[in-house]
């Protein structure tokens, strides 16, 4: 299942790229800018600003969806909607949308081929998410066919999956863009719900196996945005023999999605970071001989 195809991107890999966003993630980062990509099934979004009070959703999903007492807009009991798919394309105003769709390998390849002429010498496809490696059974035939067609393929991943999911795809991947968010197990679990030891073990195996790896560090206030914590991350990457590291300053572009999902955004008190906020991290990484970049 995917939830977006972004075309003509100049981020998340070299050249001009097609980004495929896979649905479902094994982590639950509190700052995630794509929260609609975390659940493995379809996700219901509601934007009250677009609601025209047409009532089609009420006829399909009442009493899980009810009109507000003032007559404008709706309130949703999301826990009682077991199959959000019933609401796909129901709302003419697009105030209520269902994110996530099943797609076959051949259908996805057709979408990719539409962009092929833009890749030129160094562009290609980047598989992102969510966590694409959580769908490795789908990725294997997709990546094999991309390789056969001569289309470069990168994978953006947290590596928070079983090693067998990585081993199944690694020979077909040109570059792994690995999010290394922290090296402290306690803080990692508190803020992401995951096990940093799994990430670090998988990263070590991947590097030792000869894969091309670029480390990407989301710089997050209150989580890892300190000289001490960043030095720990950079030193860990350097010790593994990593040659390139990217720093991704925190931003608030995903904030509205939480409201549309009926969820609280826990990072609302923080402002977006600027490039200069990560300058000292860039300098330290360069002092260790690493190639650096700000942003994806």
C-alpha positions as CSV (number, residue, x, y, z in Angstrom):
1,X,0.0,0.0,0.0
2,X,1.3,3.5,-0.9
3,X,0.0,6.9,0.1
4,X,1.7,9.3,-2.3
5,X,3.7,9.5,-5.5
6,X,5.8,12.7,-5.7
7,X,7.2,13.5,-9.1
8,X,10.1,15.7,-10.3
9,X,11.7,15.8,-6.8
10,X,15.2,17.2,-6.3
11,X,15.4,15.8,-2.8
12,X,15.9,12.3,-1.3
13,X,18.5,11.2,-3.8
14,X,20.5,12.5,-6.7
15,X,19.1,14.2,-9.7
16,X,15.4,14.4,-10.5
17,X,13.5,11.6,-8.8
18,X,10.1,10.0,-8.4
19,X,9.4,9.4,-4.7
20,X,7.1,6.6,-3.8
21,X,5.7,6.8,-0.2
22,X,4.8,3.4,1.3
23,X,2.1,3.2,3.9
24,X,2.9,1.9,7.4
25,X,5.8,2.5,9.8
26,X,7.4,0.5,12.6
27,X,8.2,3.8,14.5
28,X,5.9,6.5,15.8
29,X,8.2,9.5,15.9
30,X,6.5,12.3,17.8
31,X,7.5,15.0,15.2
32,X,6.7,12.9,12.1
33,X,5.8,15.2,9.1
34,X,3.9,12.4,7.4
35,X,1.7,11.0,10.2
36,X,-0.8,9.7,7.7
37,X,1.9,7.3,6.6
38,X,2.3,5.7,10.0
39,X,-0.7,3.4,10.1
40,X,-0.5,0.3,7.9
41,X,-4.1,0.6,6.7
42,X,-6.1,3.4,5.1
43,X,-6.2,6.6,7.1
44,X,-9.2,9.0,7.3
45,X,-8.4,12.7,7.1
46,X,-11.0,15.5,7.7
47,X,-10.5,19.2,6.9
48,X,-13.4,21.1,8.3
49,X,-12.3,24.2,6.3
50,X,-13.5,22.4,3.1
51,X,-16.7,21.0,4.6
52,X,-19.9,22.1,2.7
53,X,-22.3,20.2,5.0
54,X,-23.5,18.1,2.0
55,X,-24.1,15.1,4.3
56,X,-23.0,12.3,2.0
57,X,-20.7,11.0,4.7
58,X,-23.5,10.8,7.2
59,X,-25.5,8.5,5.0
60,X,-22.6,6.1,4.7
61,X,-21.0,6.1,8.1
62,X,-23.6,7.2,10.7
63,X,-23.5,7.0,13.7
64,X,-19.7,7.0,13.5
65,X,-20.0,10.3,11.8
66,X,-22.4,12.9,13.1
67,X,-23.2,16.5,12.3
68,X,-21.9,19.0,14.9
69,X,-24.6,20.6,17.2
70,X,-24.2,24.0,15.5
71,X,-25.1,22.4,12.2
72,X,-21.7,23.0,10.5
73,X,-19.1,20.3,10.1
74,X,-19.0,16.8,11.5
75,X,-17.5,15.0,14.4
76,X,-16.0,11.5,13.9
77,X,-15.7,8.5,16.2
78,X,-12.6,7.2,14.4
79,X,-12.3,4.1,16.7
80,X,-15.7,2.8,15.5
81,X,-14.8,3.1,11.8
82,X,-13.3,-0.3,11.1
83,X,-13.1,0.1,7.3
84,X,-12.3,3.7,6.3
85,X,-12.4,2.5,2.6
86,X,-16.2,2.9,2.7
87,X,-15.6,6.7,2.7
88,X,-13.3,6.9,-0.2
89,X,-14.6,9.4,-2.8
90,X,-17.8,9.9,-0.8
91,X,-17.2,13.6,-0.1
92,X,-17.6,15.8,-3.2
93,X,-15.9,18.7,-1.4
94,X,-12.9,16.6,-0.5
95,X,-13.2,17.6,3.1
96,X,-13.2,13.9,4.0
97,X,-10.5,11.8,2.3
98,X,-9.0,8.4,2.6
99,X,-5.2,8.1,2.4
100,X,-3.6,4.9,1.2
101,X,-4.3,2.7,-1.8
102,X,-3.4,-0.8,-2.8
103,X,-1.3,-0.9,-6.0
104,X,0.3,-3.7,-8.0
105,X,3.9,-3.8,-9.1
106,X,3.1,-3.5,-12.8
107,X,0.8,-0.5,-12.1
108,X,3.4,1.2,-10.1
109,X,6.0,0.6,-12.8
110,X,3.7,2.3,-15.3
111,X,3.6,5.4,-13.1
112,X,7.4,5.4,-12.8
113,X,7.9,5.1,-16.5
114,X,5.9,8.3,-17.0
115,X,8.8,10.2,-15.4
116,X,11.7,8.2,-16.9
117,X,12.7,10.9,-19.4
118,X,13.4,13.3,-16.6
119,X,15.9,11.1,-14.8
120,X,18.7,11.8,-17.3
121,X,22.1,10.6,-16.0
122,X,21.7,10.5,-12.2
123,X,18.0,10.6,-11.4
124,X,15.7,7.7,-10.5
125,X,13.3,6.4,-8.0
126,X,13.4,6.7,-4.2
127,X,11.2,4.4,-2.1
128,X,10.2,6.2,1.1
129,X,7.4,6.1,3.6
130,X,6.3,5.2,6.2
131,X,8.9,2.5,6.2
132,X,9.2,0.9,2.8
133,X,11.2,-2.1,4.1
134,X,8.2,-3.1,6.1
135,X,6.8,-4.2,2.7
136,X,9.9,-6.0,1.5
137,X,7.8,-8.7,-0.2
138,X,6.5,-6.0,-2.6
139,X,9.8,-4.3,-2.9
140,X,11.7,-7.3,-4.2
141,X,9.9,-7.7,-7.5
142,X,9.7,-3.9,-7.9
143,X,13.4,-3.3,-7.4
144,X,14.4,-6.3,-9.5
145,X,12.3,-4.9,-12.4
146,X,13.7,-1.3,-11.9
147,X,17.2,-2.8,-12.1
148,X,16.4,-4.7,-15.2
149,X,15.1,-1.5,-16.8
150,X,18.2,0.5,-15.8
151,X,16.3,2.8,-13.4
152,X,18.4,3.7,-10.3
153,X,16.5,3.0,-7.0
154,X,17.3,4.4,-3.5
155,X,15.5,3.4,-0.3
156,X,14.9,5.9,2.5
157,X,14.6,3.9,5.7
158,X,14.9,3.9,9.5
159,X,16.3,0.3,9.3
160,X,13.8,-0.5,12.2
161,X,12.9,-3.8,10.7
162,X,14.1,-7.4,10.8
163,X,17.4,-8.0,9.0
164,X,15.8,-10.5,6.7
165,X,13.7,-7.6,5.2
166,X,16.9,-5.7,4.4
167,X,18.8,-8.7,3.2
168,X,16.0,-9.5,0.7
169,X,16.4,-6.2,-1.1
170,X,19.9,-5.0,-0.6
171,X,21.4,-6.3,-3.8
172,X,18.8,-4.3,-5.9
173,X,19.2,-1.0,-4.0
174,X,21.7,1.7,-5.3
175,X,21.8,3.8,-2.1
176,X,20.3,3.4,1.3
177,X,19.3,6.7,2.8
178,X,19.4,5.8,6.5
179,X,17.7,7.9,9.2
180,X,20.0,7.7,12.2
181,X,17.9,9.6,14.8
182,X,19.8,8.9,18.0
183,X,22.3,6.6,19.7
184,X,20.7,6.6,23.1
185,X,18.3,3.6,23.6
186,X,16.2,5.2,26.3
187,X,15.6,8.5,24.5
188,X,15.0,6.7,21.2
189,X,12.3,4.5,22.7
190,X,10.6,7.4,24.5
191,X,10.3,9.6,21.4
192,X,9.9,7.0,18.6
193,X,8.6,3.8,20.3
194,X,11.4,1.8,18.8
195,X,14.6,-0.1,19.6
196,X,17.8,1.8,18.6
197,X,19.8,-1.4,19.0
198,X,17.9,-3.0,16.1
199,X,18.7,0.1,14.0
200,X,22.4,0.1,14.9
201,X,22.8,-3.6,14.4
202,X,21.2,-3.4,11.0
203,X,23.3,-0.4,10.0
204,X,26.5,-2.2,10.9
205,X,25.6,-5.3,8.9
206,X,24.6,-3.1,5.9
207,X,27.9,-1.2,5.9
208,X,30.0,-4.3,6.5
209,X,28.2,-6.0,3.6
210,X,29.4,-3.2,1.2
211,X,26.1,-1.4,0.6
212,X,26.3,2.3,-0.3
213,X,24.9,4.2,2.7
214,X,24.2,7.9,3.4
215,X,23.3,8.8,6.9
216,X,20.4,11.3,7.3
217,X,19.9,12.9,10.7
218,X,16.6,14.7,11.4
219,X,17.6,17.5,13.8
220,X,14.8,17.7,16.3
221,X,14.5,20.2,19.2
222,X,14.1,18.4,22.6
223,X,15.2,15.1,21.1
224,X,18.7,15.3,19.6
225,X,19.3,19.1,18.9
226,X,22.4,19.5,21.1
227,X,26.1,19.4,20.5
228,X,26.6,16.4,22.8
229,X,23.9,14.3,21.1
230,X,24.9,15.2,17.6
231,X,28.6,14.4,18.3
232,X,27.5,11.0,19.4
233,X,25.6,10.4,16.2
234,X,28.4,11.7,14.0
235,X,31.0,9.7,15.8
236,X,29.0,6.5,15.5
237,X,28.6,7.1,11.7
238,X,32.3,7.8,11.3
239,X,33.3,4.7,13.3
240,X,31.3,2.6,10.9
241,X,33.1,4.1,7.9
242,X,30.2,6.2,6.6
243,X,31.4,8.8,4.2
244,X,28.4,11.1,3.8
245,X,25.9,12.5,6.3
246,X,22.9,14.8,5.8
247,X,21.3,17.0,8.4
248,X,17.5,17.6,8.1
249,X,16.4,20.6,10.2
250,X,13.1,20.2,12.0
251,X,10.1,21.8,10.3
252,X,6.4,22.2,11.1
253,X,5.0,21.5,7.6
254,X,3.1,18.4,8.8
255,X,1.3,20.0,11.7
256,X,-2.1,20.4,10.0
257,X,-2.2,16.7,9.2
258,X,-2.4,15.9,12.9
259,X,-5.5,18.1,13.2
260,X,-7.0,16.4,10.1
261,X,-6.4,13.0,11.7
262,X,-7.9,14.1,15.0
263,X,-4.6,13.8,16.8
264,X,-2.6,16.2,19.0
265,X,0.7,17.5,17.6
266,X,3.2,17.2,20.4
267,X,5.8,19.4,18.9
268,X,3.6,22.5,18.4
269,X,5.8,24.5,20.9
270,X,8.9,24.3,18.7
271,X,9.7,26.6,15.8
272,X,11.2,25.3,12.5
273,X,15.0,25.2,12.5
274,X,17.1,27.1,10.0
275,X,20.1,25.9,8.2
276,X,22.3,28.0,10.5
277,X,21.0,26.1,13.4
278,X,22.8,23.0,12.2
279,X,26.0,24.7,11.2
280,X,28.1,23.5,14.1
281,X,27.1,19.9,13.4
282,X,28.1,20.3,9.8
283,X,31.5,21.7,10.9
284,X,32.1,18.8,13.3
285,X,31.1,16.2,10.7
286,X,33.5,17.8,8.1
287,X,36.3,17.8,10.7
288,X,35.8,14.0,10.8
289,X,36.2,13.8,7.0
290,X,32.6,13.3,6.2
291,X,30.9,14.8,3.2
292,X,27.9,16.9,4.4
293,X,24.7,18.4,3.2
294,X,21.9,20.3,4.9
295,X,18.4,19.0,3.9
296,X,17.6,15.9,1.9
